[in-house]
Amino acid sequence: MEYIGLGPERGNLVTEETALSYAMERCGITKGEFGPDWPEFSKMLVDWFYSGNWLKEELPGETIA
């Protein structure tokens, strides 16, 4: 899966593998010593960040469960 930027993010393409680090960078978040909530937080950040100026697109042959 990849995210395709729209509006102010136009021209940006972010893969699923780099989605979290890109969102953290753009939000000014640095990863430090995160506790047991880190997996939940990281999923929520990606869901929130890419809900605006982004299209989620499946890569050929990929299925999203």
N, C-alpha and C positions, 0 to 999 in steps of 0.2 A: 504494500500500500504506500501511497505517497500523497503529499498535500501540495496543492497548486495554489499559489498566492493570487489574490484578487485585490483590487483597489490599491492601497498603499503597499501591499505585499506583492503586487504584480511583478512577474518575472522571477519570483522565488519558487523553488521546488525543494521540498524537504521530504526525505524518505522516512519511513516509519522508524528506522534504526537511529536516526539523528533528530527525530521530532522533539524528544524531551530536552536534549541539550540546547537546541535552537530556541525553544520556548523559554527555558531558564535564562539564556543569554539575553533575549529580548525583554524579559521582565526584570532583569537585574538580580536574579537569584543565583547564589553560589551554593554549591553542595558542600555542606560541612558535615558535622556529626548528626545525622538524622536518626531518629528513633524508629520504633516499630511501625509507625504510621507512614513511613516513606513510600512503600508500594502504593498505598491508597492515595497519598498526596500526589505522587508523580502521575498516576492515571488521571486524576481529577484535573491537574494542571494541563495535560495534553488535551483532554476533552474540552476544557474551557478555552484554551488558547486557540485551538483550530476550529472553534465553532463560529468564528466571525468572518474574517477576510480570507477564508481558505475553502477549497473544494477537496474532498477526500476522494481519491480515485484508486480503484483496484488495478494492480498490474496484471498483464495478460497471464492467464492460467492460475490466478490467485482467487481464493474464495475467502470471504469474511464470515466467520461463524456468528 
